Amino acid sequence: MPFIDLNSEHQVGVKMIDDQHAKLVDMINYLENAINTGGDIEEVKVLLNAIIGFAEYHFDEEERFMLRNDYPDYNSHSEVHDKLKWHLTEVKESLEKSDARLPETLAVFLRDWLLNHITELDSKLSVIQSRVTA
């Protein structure tokens, strides 16, 4: 069974965003597998860099979607993205210092953050999609 398994509760209703969430989930599942099967720290660093890069791309795409559609909570939503980017940069810097304990909690943090973010914030984007398709 995968570490993260998306279900209908995690569908925003915006195909681009849902597809990108699925890719992030796949990447986090791969990271968790690497950590739990004894992947070395270099592999974890490579996976984290890939997750950071894709998360930044995803946030940019999501924020452009919000701006194009005059999403009223854009500023606060964007701030949440910025905080995660800052946190992931801190994690990356800690890994560069070879903090071997960090990876054990990394996948759990990413899973919990992503699922909470989808259900608490991104789910509100379905209002935009409803308005766009109406």
Stockholm file with secondary structure:
# STOCKHOLM 1.0

chainA/1-134         MPFIDLNSEHQVGVKMIDDQHAKLVDMINYLENAINTGGDIEEVKVLLNAIIGFAEYHFDEEERFMLRNDYPDYNSHSEVHDKLKWHLTEVKESLEKSDARLPETLAVFLRDWLLNHITELDSKLSVIQSRVTA
#=GR chainA/1-134 SS CCSSCCCGGGCCSCHHHHHHHHHHHHHHHHHHHHHHTTCCHHHHHHHHHHHHHHHHHHHHHHHHHHHHTTCTTHHHHHHHHHHHHHHHHHHHHHHHTTCTTHHHHHHHHHHHHHHHHHHHTGGGGHHHHHHHHC
#=GC SS_cons         CCSSCCCGGGCCSCHHHHHHHHHHHHHHHHHHHHHHTTCCHHHHHHHHHHHHHHHHHHHHHHHHHHHHTTCTTHHHHHHHHHHHHHHHHHHHHHHHTTCTTHHHHHHHHHHHHHHHHHHHTGGGGHHHHHHHHC
//
